[in-house]
Amino acid sequence: MSGAPLDAQSIEPGIEPGIDPGSAADELLALPAAQLDDLSRLRAWSSCRQIAFQWLVCAGAIAAAETLQLWPVTVLAVLLIATRQHALLVLMHDAAHSLISRRRWLNDALGNLLLALPLMLSVARYRHHHLLHHRHLNSAADPDREDSLLPPTARGLFNLMLRDVSGLSTLLTLRNANLFSCFGLFAAGSRGSLTDRLLVLMFFATLAACTVGFGIGSQFIVYWLVPIVLFLPLILRVRSIAEHGGRLDHPVQSNARSLRPGWLERLLWAPCHINRHWEHHTCPRVPSYNLPQLTARLAAAYPESAAARPTLGYFLGPRTLLRELYPRRA
């Protein structure tokens, strides 16, 4: 690995055809290779621990709700599961960058079976979409640019959040997710391999057999589909606005946001260090479990950067995302 700035081509060893290599990502800052090599090494145990933790939390939430049979506990369990579904999406993002394993077949198999397919997505299809975001960061060609556009007022933002949690935004969320849905693997000209398509068929056949065989259809709806409908759209909206909202025209040192939320907001909005988004764009080959160390090194190297001048929370505190986006008028 060289000490040259990391561009979108360094995200993956093979470049998807048809993607223009020129982009704002080409201008990204970087650290010398000596400071990146150790952070770019993948640790299988760290990835396994991250993935296992999300599923264990989901299992624990379901067990508590089923044991206690109290509606407040069920609501909390559904909310908690939605936060872990978000965490699975964050780890699927790692898989899209081949940060689960450098062996593409193993990386994609694990990413699909444990992270993407449970949410009806495909690592290969998401990868193509996400690489466009890195290549065309904050430009008109950025496929995620619209997600970062802000309502004109804080009240408008909260109205959108209420719409999300009411379930009214679910169809829009599903339409956007359809860009990298696993079912799109069966469309003509779709990205993805024969192995990907076989995994989809095996996964959903097994899911159907288990759901019917164990008679857990109602539990599947309550504890897996309801979180996707009611809470996941809200979490994804806050996450996407926090990453680039209000910074689309910023220079490279602050064109994405780095946040330092407290434990409650980390639970709700920022699993697996996804809050360190500027750092990820700067060095996309660093896995999520090494982002805190990357933050420290980038902050020392670039004292004017987002890593050195983070936003301190999403909604709680004096220097939050909300205050930054909607400052109080004097």
RADA-V206272 format. One record per helix or strand of 3 or more residues. SS is the DSSP state (alpha for helix, beta for strand). FROM is the first residue (numbers start at 1). LEN is the number of residues. Records with the same first field share a line. If there is no record, write none. Layout:
# RADA-V206272
SS: FROM-LEN  FROM-LEN
This chain:
# RADA-V206272
alpha: 8-3  24-4  33-8  44-25  71-26  104-16  123-13  145-4  154-12  170-11  182-5  194-20  217-28  252-3  263-7  271-3  277-6  288-14  321-5
